Amino acid sequence: MAAASIITIGDELLIGQTIDTNSAWMAQELNKIGVWVKRRVAVGDVWEEIWNALDEESKHSEIILITGGLGPTADDITKPLLCEYFGGKMIVSDVALQNVKDIFTKLNRPIIERNLKQAEVPDVCTVLNNKRGTAPGMWFEPHLTSPKGEEKRIYVSMPGVPHEMKGIMLDYVLPQLPSLFNLPAVYHQTLLTAGVGESFLADMIKDFEEALPAYIKLAYLPNYGMVRLRLTGRGDDKAAVEKVVDERFAELKLLVKEFMVTDVDEPIEMTIGKILRSLNKTMGTAESCTGGAIASLITSIAGSSDYFKGSIVSYANEVKENLLSVSHDTLMTVGAVSEETVTQMVKGALAQLKVDYAVATSGILGPGGGTAEKPVGIVWVAVGNKDKIVTQKFQWRFDRARNTDLTVQNALNMLRKFILIN
């Protein structure tokens, strides 16, 4: 199996100013085509550190993917370093130069010398045209010109800007790797569970996991109260691998059917959308503590306007009263964070938004605002339709961001289950 190393370059990565999402995305995509991501390393904008990283990763992998350091400023040193590393000289690429000119023409902005330098590349690389930015990707295969008979090894340098890197990976790198290396067939099947912890699931399916053939692996992928179970099969015979994985996946679904949200690899907000669309029903949200986060997830799915009508973010009590018709007496006697309030919020959302289903949240997510009776982390969630409303109280113990995410995911799962039986 071909091994890959990912080198990310930039001081901003090392000081935590920028989070490296590139490595995670590349690893996922490489895994899909059967490339083993063996190592990941981050280095700053330091010539010696980048050089040493190239030397070291060349000992471990046949595929070395590099992101960052291709901009037009003085600290962007990747291009001249790669030029020296592979024994080339800098030239102007006609393809890259035309790309820069086209971009600035579309932007109706003048080109300065610094922008034109983006078209300079080592003469020992193949230029990968960047359709989304001015810095081209560069593909190096030093074994093709080496008199020493080096092993086949490729190096690909790409911009650190995520959408530009993804474009080059999708346009050039991922399509070409299978023809260059003997990659195994890789086949995944994934399901999503909710309402059960990773440890409990592991105990439930212990015998199933132990009986899996060596070429099929089970991964537990927990995230905010939900756990994805992913079966991955690898082998030379694609049809045979898919057949056995599908058979085992059918067994797995039966074992966890009580907790299964969906048997496809998709987020719960997409699952809810599919259910609503199939029923020709609509939904809306009335959110206090989550501040529109549920609506944001629902509308992140393309085509959600088919079933999502809107959201009322009723953070203040007067908004709960004026827009959702929550009783003033309720707010004064039991408070905004209460079963009674979220119940009335659902009723108000159903009436105001004219939807079939609504979900409401109200809570104290922290870090302050709690009392002895209502400590930080308490959340009430309600879901319902014109005939029935169900509620649930949660008590989280994390920071504000995690408490919010847990509330959103659990509210969505409550909504999903409610729609299925009502």
N, C-alpha and C positions, 0 to 999 in steps of 0.2 A: 504494500500500500504506500502510495506517495505521501511524504510528510511535508508539512508546511510550517514555516515560521512567519510570524507577523511582527514587524518592527514599526512602532509608531514614534514619530519624531516631533518634539516641541517642548520647550520649557513650560508652556502653559499646562501640559499634561502632568508634569512632575510636581508642580506646586498646587495642583487641584483646581486651577482656574477654569480648565476645560475638562469635562468628563469624556473619557475615551469610549465612545459608542462604536467607533469604526471596527475595533477588534472583535467585539461581540457579533456584529452583523456579518463580518467576513467569515468568522468561524462557523456561524450557522449555515451560510451559503456553501462554504467549502465542504462541510459535513454532508450536505445534501447530495453532492456529486461523488462522495467517497474519498475525499482528501482528509487525511488525519492531521489536524492542527496540533503539532507537537509542542510548540513553544510560542510564547508571546513576550515581547520585551518593549519597554518604553525608554527612550533616551532623550536628553535635552538637545538643544541646538549647539552641540559641541562637536567639532570635527573629529577629534580622537574617539569620542564615545560612539559616534555613528559608524566610523571605520571599524572599530573593535566589534561592534554589534554585527556588522556584515561578515567579518571574519568568523565570529563564533557561530552564527546561525548557519553559515555555509557548511559547518561540520555536522549539522544535525538534520538538515532538510534539503529536499530537492526543489522546493518552491519557497522563495523568500519574497514576501509582499511587504512593501514599504509605503507608509503614508506620512505626509507632512513635509514641510520645509521647501515647498516649491513656489512660494509666493515671490513678489517683486521687491521685498525689503532686504536689508543687509543681513538679518539673522536667518534668512532662508538660504541654507548652504547645501541642500541636498543635491542639486544638479551639478555644481562644480565638483563636489566630492565624488559622485558616481562617475563623472567623466574621468577623474584621475584614477579612481579605483579600478575601472575597466580599461584604462589605457587609451582613452580617446581624446578628441579635441572638440571644442564647442563650435557648433555651426548654427546657422539660422534654418529652421525647418519651414519650408514653404507652406506645408499643411497647417502648422501651428500659427504661422504669421497670418495667413488668410483668416483663420479662426478668430484671432485677436481683432483683426480689422472688422470682420463681420459683426462681432459682439459690440464693438464701440459704435459702429454705424447704427445698429438697432437701438442703442442707448442714446444716440444723438449727442455723444460726448467726444471731445478731442482726445487723440492718443498721444501720450507723452513717451519719452524714451524708456522710462522704467517699464511701461506696459509692453513695449516692443521687445524688451529683453525676455519676456515670457516665452517668446518663440525660439529662443536659443536652447539647443539640446546637444548632448554628446553625439558624435557621429557614429558611435558604436551601438546605438539603440534603435529600436523600431518605435516610431512615434504613435501613440494612441490618442487620437483626436478627442479632446474634451469638449463635448457638445454643450456643456453646462457651465463652463468657465474658461479662463484664459490659460491656465497652467496645463500643458499636455501631460498625459501619462507616458511612461517610458518602459519599454520591454527589452531586457538584456538576456542574451543567451551566450555567455562567454565560451562555452564548450565548443560552439560551432567554429570559432576562429582560433582556439588555443592550440598551439603546436604540441602541448603536453598530453593531449588526449584526455582532458578532464571529463569527469562524469557529467551526465546531462543535468543541468541545474538552471532554473530560470529565476530572474529577479525582475519584479515589476514595481516601479515607483509611481505613486498616485498622489493627487492632492489630498490634504487633510480635511478639506471641507466635505462633510458626510455625503451630501447629495451628488457632489462631483465624483467622489470615490466610488459610490454605488453605481453611477452611470458607467464608469470605465470597467468596473468589475462585470456588470451585466452585459455590456456591449462587446467586450473583448476577452477578458480573463477567463470567466467561467465557461464560455462556449469553447475556448481553445484547449483548456487543460485536459479534458478526456481524450483528445487525439494525441496528446504528448506523453501521457503516462497511462499505465495499465491500471485503471481505477476499478474497484469492485462495484457491483450493483448495491445501492443502498435504498432501503425501503422503510418508511415510517408509518405507523398508525398511532394516533393520539386520541385520548379521551380526556374530558374534564370532569372532575368531581368537586362537590361542595358539601360543607357541613360535616366533614370528617377530617381528622388530622393525618399527617403523613405517617406517623408511627402506627396508628390504628390500621391504616390501609396496608402497611407493610406486614402486619400480623395477619390481616385478613387473607392476603394473597401469597403468603410465605411459600406454601407448597407449590402453587402455580409458578412462582418465580424460580424455585429450585429445579423445577422440571423443564425449564426452557433449554433448548439446545444451545450449544456454546456460541453459535453465530447470531443468536438473538439476545439482545440486552433490554432490560426494563429500566427506565429512568423515572424517578419521582421528581416532579418539578413544582414545588409549592410556591404559592404567591397569594398573600392576603386572604387567607381563609379558604383558598381553593387549591387543589392539587391536580396537576396534569400527570397522567400516566402515559408514557411514550414507549412503544415497542419499536426497536430498530433492528433490522436484519441486514447482514452484509454477506455477499458471496458472489461467485462468478456467474452463477446461473440465475439471472434476474427473475424469470418466471417461477423457478422453484422457491426462491427466497420469498417472493410475494405470496405464494400459495401458503407457505407455512406460517408466515407472519399473520396473514388474514385469519387462518384457523385459530391461532393462539389469541388473536385479538377478539374473536367471537367468544372464546372462553372467558377472557378477562372482563368483557362487558357483562356477562352473566353474573360474575362474581361480585361486581361493584354496582349493579344496576340500581340499588337502593339510593346511591349517592351520585349517580352519573347525571351530569348536566347535558352533555353532548358527546357524540362519538366522532366528532371531527375536530381538527385543530383550529379552533376559532375562539375569540373572546366571547364572554357571556352576553355582551351587548349585541353582538351579531346574532347569536342564537335567539335572543328575545325578538329581534327584528324579524327573523325568519318566521317565528311563531305568529307574531302579530300580522304579518303580511299574508300568511296562509289562512288566517281566520278573518282577514279583512277587518281588523280592529285597530283602534288608535289608543295612544297613551299620552300622558303628560306628567310633569313632576311639580311638586310644591316643596321647595327645599329651604331649610333654615341653616343648620350647621354645615351642610355640605356645599352651600353656596353656588349651586348650579353644576356641581361636578358630575352628578348623575346624568343630567341633560347633555353635558359636554361629551361624555362617553357615548351616549346613544346617538348623538348627531355626528360623531366621528365616523360613523358607517355611511358610506355612499348610498343614497336612496332612502335615507331614514325619513325624509319628508313624506313618504308614503304612509307612515304610521305614527310619527311623532308630531304633535301639534304645537307644543310649547312648554315653557316652564315659568313658574312664578317663584322667584327667589325672595322669600319673605323673611329676611334676616331680622328685621325689627318687628316688635309686637304690633305696632300700628298698621304695618303692611299685612300682617296675618289677619288683623281685624277687618281692614278696609277692602282688601282684595280677595281674601279667602273666607270671610265671614266667620272667623274664629271668635267665639264669644268672649267679650271683655271679662265677664265673670269667671270664665274658665282660666283665663290668663292671670287673673288676680288671685284666684283661690288655689289652683294646682300648678300654675306656672306654664311657661312656654315649653319646658322640657317635661312632657307628660303624655300619657297614653291618650287622654282626652283631647289634647291639642293636636296631635298628629292625626287623630281620627277626623277631627273637624277640618284639618288642612286637606285631607284626601277628598272629603265631601266638597269643599270649596273648589278644589282643582277640577273635579269632575264637572261641576256646574259652570265654572268660568271658562274652562278650556274646551268644554263639550267633547270629552273623550270617553272612551270605553273603560280605560283603566288609568289609575293614578297611583303614584308613590310619594310619600311625604317623609321628611326627616327633621328631627329637632334634637339637639343635644349640646353637651359641653365637651368640646374636643381638646381643650387645654391651650397653653399650659396652666392658665388661671381660670377663675370663674366658678370653681366648684364649691360646694358646701357639704356639711356633714350628711344632709339628707340626699343631696344630689352631687356626688363627687365628680371630679374631672374624669372624663371618659364615658360618662353615661349618655346613651343615645336611645331615643325612641324612633322606631320606623313603623309606618303603616302602609299597606297596599290594599287596593280595593276597587270595586265597581259599584254600580248603583244598587246592587242587591246585598253586598257583603263587604265588610272591611275586617282585615286581620292586622294585628299589631305584634310587635316584639321589642323587648328591651335588651340592649346590649351594654356591657360594661367593659370598655377597652382600658388598656394599661400602658399605652405607648405614647409617643410624641404626637403633636397635632397632625402632622402629615400622614403618619401611619394610621392614626385613628380615623382620619377622613377616608383614606383608601379602604380600610376595613368596612367602614359604614357603607360606602358606595357599593362595594362588591356584594356584601350581604343583603343590602336593599335590592339590588338587581336579582339576586337569587330568590329572594322572597317574592318578587314580582313574577319571575319566571314560573315558579311553582304555583302561584295563585292563578295565573292565566291558564295553565294547563288543566286545572280542575274547576275553574269557574268561567 
